[in-house]
Amino acid sequence: MRRLANCLAASAALFAAFILVQPAHAAGYPERPVKIVVPFAAGGPTDVMARLVAQRLSDKLGKQFFVEDLPGAGGNLGTVNVARAAPDGYTILFASSSYVVNPSLYKNCPYDPYKDFEPVILAAVTPNIVIVNPSVKADTMKELIDLIKANPNKFTNASPGLGTTPDLAADLFKATYKLDFASAPYKGGGPVAQAVLANEVQMSFVAMTPTTGFIKAGKLRALAVTTKKRSTALPEVPTMAEAGISGQESETMQGVFVPKGTPKEIVQKLHDEIAALVADPAMKAKMAPLGFEPEGGSTAEFAAYIKAEVEKWHKVIADAKIPQIQ
């Protein structure tokens, strides 16, 4: 009995020590550099937003937060890289809406949006925008529709990646108006903006961020944004509904995730720090000209947003009869 009592006492002491160590470890986070993985090419909206957040977190928390771009497979490559990382808070995923689309778009999506990750926060959303090269003789969405119908198979849409909401928005637009145009995949919004600028392709549905400077300089023409309200970055550009195009709303999320099993204290600390910085007027001033609309909210609200978006895009893919990617 004495031996049993001693064993129980030792076990209790060990358990108590374990409990005490956990919060202390989380309280000291971060103790070394933190990697933020962006599953798209540099220069796109998610990369730009991630770098804004990384710089502010580095300044505030005293350790480097650095961005690593891992483009490929419509965002799956970088996303899976984080899913397989240690759940210790030192590898973070900064994801776009491909995160909620790919589980329905890919026949064998390599990650589960619910089981593989802990949602941290919806940092911002980016309106998707329809742009054309200035040589295209269309100033409105209806003029673009008429032009494509009059020239079947002569237009190409630049896609920022299979499974992104701009890519699906283009598919939905094509199916709704029975249009005949091709799609050319690129590795993110930055390369897309350059492709339309160079007239490699005539048009694109793309997240707004990499296009705003070119639009303001008159090097690209914006026809409409796909959100329900106009963007503060380009208030002169009408919404799709204002342009007479209904049922085409979409946005690109800028969401933060960590691998499943990351300590709750670390998840909460990341949430609180990012929520504070996107609410900061100085940060908002940097975000607005780039087309970012700051969000925030709780981790529970972000989880609900993810569920709603997964279901929404599953329906879009099914209704538009978009074939799954093998």
C-alpha positions in Angstrom: 0.0 0.0 0.0 2.9 2.3 0.8 4.4 1.7 -2.6 1.1 2.3 -4.3 0.6 5.6 -2.4 4.2 6.7 -3.3 3.5 5.8 -7.0 0.2 7.8 -7.0 1.9 10.7 -5.3 4.7 10.7 -7.9 2.2 10.5 -10.8 0.2 13.3 -9.4 3.3 15.5 -9.0 4.4 14.7 -12.6 0.9 15.5 -13.9 0.9 18.8 -12.0 4.3 19.7 -13.3 3.1 18.9 -16.9 0.0 21.2 -16.4 2.2 24.0 -15.1 4.7 23.7 -18.0 2.1 24.0 -20.7 0.8 27.5 -20.0 4.3 28.7 -19.3 5.5 27.4 -22.7 2.5 29.1 -24.4 3.1 32.3 -22.5 6.6 32.5 -23.8 5.6 32.0 -27.4 7.3 32.7 -29.7 10.7 31.7 -28.6 12.2 31.3 -32.1 11.3 32.4 -35.7 7.8 31.5 -37.0 7.2 30.5 -40.6 4.1 31.7 -42.4 3.3 29.5 -45.4 1.5 31.1 -48.3 0.3 28.5 -50.9 0.6 30.9 -53.8 3.2 32.8 -55.7 4.7 36.0 -54.4 2.9 39.2 -55.3 -0.6 37.8 -55.0 -3.1 39.1 -52.4 -2.5 36.4 -49.9 1.3 36.9 -50.1 0.9 40.7 -49.7 -1.4 40.4 -46.7 0.7 37.7 -45.1 3.8 40.0 -45.3 1.9 42.9 -43.8 0.9 40.7 -40.8 4.3 39.1 -40.5 6.1 42.4 -40.2 3.7 43.7 -37.5 3.9 40.4 -35.6 7.7 40.5 -35.7 7.7 44.0 -34.4 5.2 43.3 -31.6 6.4 39.9 -30.4 10.1 40.3 -30.8 10.8 37.2 -32.9 10.8 37.0 -36.7 7.7 36.0 -38.5 8.8 35.2 -42.1 6.8 34.3 -45.2 7.5 31.3 -47.4 5.6 31.0 -50.7 4.8 27.4 -51.7 2.7 27.6 -54.8 1.3 24.6 -56.7 -1.8 22.4 -57.2 -4.2 25.2 -56.7 -2.9 25.9 -53.2 -2.9 22.3 -52.1 0.9 22.0 -52.0 1.5 24.7 -49.4 -1.7 23.8 -47.4 -0.6 20.1 -47.0 2.9 21.3 -46.0 1.4 23.0 -43.0 -1.1 20.2 -42.2 2.0 17.9 -41.8 4.0 20.3 -39.7 4.4 20.0 -35.9 1.4 21.6 -34.1 3.6 23.9 -32.0 2.7 27.3 -33.4 5.9 27.7 -35.4 4.3 26.9 -38.8 1.3 29.0 -39.8 -0.9 28.8 -42.9 -2.1 32.0 -44.5 -4.8 30.8 -46.9 -7.1 32.2 -49.5 -10.5 30.8 -50.5 -8.9 27.8 -52.3 -8.9 26.4 -48.7 -12.7 26.2 -48.8 -13.1 25.3 -52.5 -10.6 22.5 -53.0 -12.3 19.9 -50.9 -15.1 20.0 -53.4 -13.1 20.8 -56.6 -10.5 18.0 -56.2 -11.5 14.4 -56.3 -8.9 13.5 -53.8 -8.2 16.7 -51.8 -5.1 16.0 -49.7 -6.3 17.8 -46.6 -9.5 18.0 -44.6 -10.5 21.6 -43.8 -12.0 20.6 -40.5 -9.8 17.8 -39.2 -6.3 19.0 -40.2 -6.4 22.6 -39.0 -7.3 24.9 -36.2 -8.9 28.1 -37.5 -7.3 31.2 -36.0 -8.9 34.3 -37.5 -10.3 35.7 -40.7 -7.8 38.6 -41.1 -9.4 40.2 -44.1 -11.3 39.7 -47.3 -10.4 40.9 -50.8 -13.0 41.7 -53.4 -12.6 39.8 -56.7 -12.6 42.1 -59.7 -13.0 41.7 -63.4 -10.2 43.3 -65.4 -9.4 43.6 -69.1 -6.5 44.9 -71.1 -7.2 48.4 -72.3 -7.2 47.2 -75.9 -10.4 45.2 -75.2 -13.4 47.3 -76.6 -15.6 46.9 -73.5 -16.3 49.4 -70.7 -19.0 47.4 -69.0 -19.8 43.8 -68.1 -22.7 43.7 -70.6 -20.4 45.0 -73.3 -17.9 42.3 -72.4 -20.6 39.6 -72.7 -21.6 40.9 -76.1 -18.0 41.1 -77.3 -17.3 37.5 -76.2 -20.5 36.2 -77.8 -19.6 38.0 -81.1 -16.1 36.4 -81.0 -16.4 32.9 -79.7 -13.2 31.1 -78.6 -11.1 34.3 -79.2 -10.9 35.4 -75.5 -8.9 33.9 -72.7 -9.4 34.4 -69.0 -6.3 34.4 -66.8 -6.9 32.3 -63.7 -4.9 32.9 -60.5 -5.1 29.2 -59.7 -7.5 26.3 -60.0 -9.9 26.3 -57.1 -9.6 29.9 -56.2 -12.8 31.9 -56.0 -11.9 34.1 -59.0 -11.3 31.0 -61.0 -14.7 29.6 -60.0 -16.4 33.0 -60.5 -15.2 33.0 -64.1 -16.6 29.4 -64.5 -19.9 30.5 -63.1 -20.0 33.6 -65.3 -19.2 31.5 -68.3 -21.9 28.9 -67.5 -24.5 31.5 -66.6 -24.2 33.5 -69.9 -23.2 30.5 -72.1 -20.0 32.1 -73.2 -17.1 30.5 -75.1 -13.8 31.6 -73.8 -10.6 29.7 -72.7 -8.9 29.7 -69.3 -5.2 30.0 -68.7 -3.9 29.0 -65.3 -1.2 31.1 -63.5 0.4 30.7 -60.1 -1.4 33.5 -58.3 -2.8 37.0 -58.7 0.5 38.7 -59.3 1.4 36.8 -62.4 -2.3 37.2 -63.6 -2.1 41.0 -63.4 1.2 40.9 -65.4 -0.3 38.6 -68.0 -3.3 40.9 -68.6 -1.1 44.0 -68.6 1.2 42.4 -71.3 -1.9 41.4 -73.3 -0.9 37.7 -73.1 -4.6 37.3 -72.2 -7.5 39.7 -72.6 -9.3 39.4 -69.3 -9.3 38.0 -65.8 -11.4 37.4 -62.7 -8.8 38.0 -60.0 -8.5 39.2 -56.4 -8.2 43.0 -56.4 -4.9 43.5 -54.5 -2.3 43.1 -57.3 -4.4 45.1 -59.8 -5.2 48.3 -57.9 -2.0 50.2 -58.9 -2.3 49.3 -62.6 -6.0 50.2 -62.6 -5.4 53.6 -61.0 -2.6 54.2 -63.6 -4.9 53.4 -66.5 -2.9 50.3 -67.5 -5.7 47.9 -66.7 -9.5 48.5 -67.0 -11.8 47.4 -64.2 -15.3 46.5 -65.1 -16.8 45.3 -61.8 -16.1 44.0 -58.4 -17.8 40.7 -57.3 -18.8 41.8 -53.8 -22.1 43.1 -52.6 -20.7 46.6 -52.0 -18.1 48.7 -53.7 -14.5 48.6 -52.6 -13.0 51.4 -50.6 -9.8 51.0 -52.7 -11.6 51.6 -56.1 -14.9 53.2 -55.2 -15.6 54.2 -58.8 -15.8 50.5 -59.9 -19.4 49.2 -59.8 -20.5 45.9 -58.2 -21.6 43.1 -60.5 -25.2 43.7 -59.4 -24.9 47.4 -60.3 -23.5 46.4 -63.7 -26.7 44.3 -64.2 -25.1 40.9 -63.5 -26.9 39.1 -60.7 -26.0 36.0 -58.7 -22.2 36.3 -59.2 -21.0 37.4 -55.8 -17.7 36.1 -54.5 -14.7 37.2 -52.4 -11.2 36.0 -51.5 -10.6 35.4 -47.9 -7.3 36.0 -46.1 -7.5 33.4 -43.3 -5.0 32.2 -40.7 -4.7 28.6 -39.6 -2.4 26.3 -37.6 -2.1 22.5 -37.6 -4.6 20.6 -35.6 -3.5 20.1 -32.0 -1.7 23.4 -31.6 -2.0 24.5 -28.0 -5.2 26.6 -27.4 -3.1 29.3 -25.6 -1.0 29.8 -28.8 -4.1 29.8 -31.0 -5.6 32.4 -28.8 -2.5 34.5 -28.6 -2.1 34.5 -32.4 -5.8 35.4 -32.8 -5.6 38.3 -30.3 -2.5 39.8 -31.8 -3.8 39.6 -35.4 -7.2 40.9 -34.4 -5.5 43.9 -32.8 -3.3 44.7 -35.7 -6.1 44.5 -38.4 -8.2 46.9 -36.2 -5.3 49.3 -35.9 -5.9 52.5 -37.9 -2.3 52.5 -39.2 -2.7 49.0 -40.5 -6.1 49.8 -42.0 -4.5 52.7 -43.9 -2.0 50.3 -45.4 -4.6 47.7 -46.3 -7.3 50.0 -47.9 -5.3 51.1 -51.0 -4.5 47.4 -51.7 -8.1 46.4 -51.7 -8.1 44.6 -48.3 -11.2 44.9 -46.1 -10.2 44.1 -42.5 -12.3 41.5 -40.7 -11.5 39.9 -37.3 -14.0 38.2 -35.1 -13.6 35.1 -32.9 -12.1 31.8 -33.8 -15.6 30.3 -33.5 -17.0 32.9 -35.9 -14.2 32.0 -38.3 -15.0 28.3 -38.0 -18.6 29.0 -38.9 -17.5 31.1 -41.9 -15.3 28.2 -43.1 -18.3 25.8 -42.9 -20.6 28.2 -44.7 -18.0 28.8 -47.5 -17.3 25.1 -48.0 -21.0 24.4 -48.4 -21.5 27.5 -50.7 -18.7 26.6 -53.1 -19.7 22.9 -53.1 -23.1 24.0 -54.4 -21.6 26.3 -57.0 -19.3 23.5 -58.3 -22.2 21.1 -58.5 -24.7 23.5 -60.0 -22.3 24.7 -62.7 -21.3 21.1 -63.4 -17.6 21.9 -63.0 -15.7 18.6 -63.3 -13.6 17.5 -60.4 -9.8 17.7 -60.8 -8.3 14.2 -60.7 
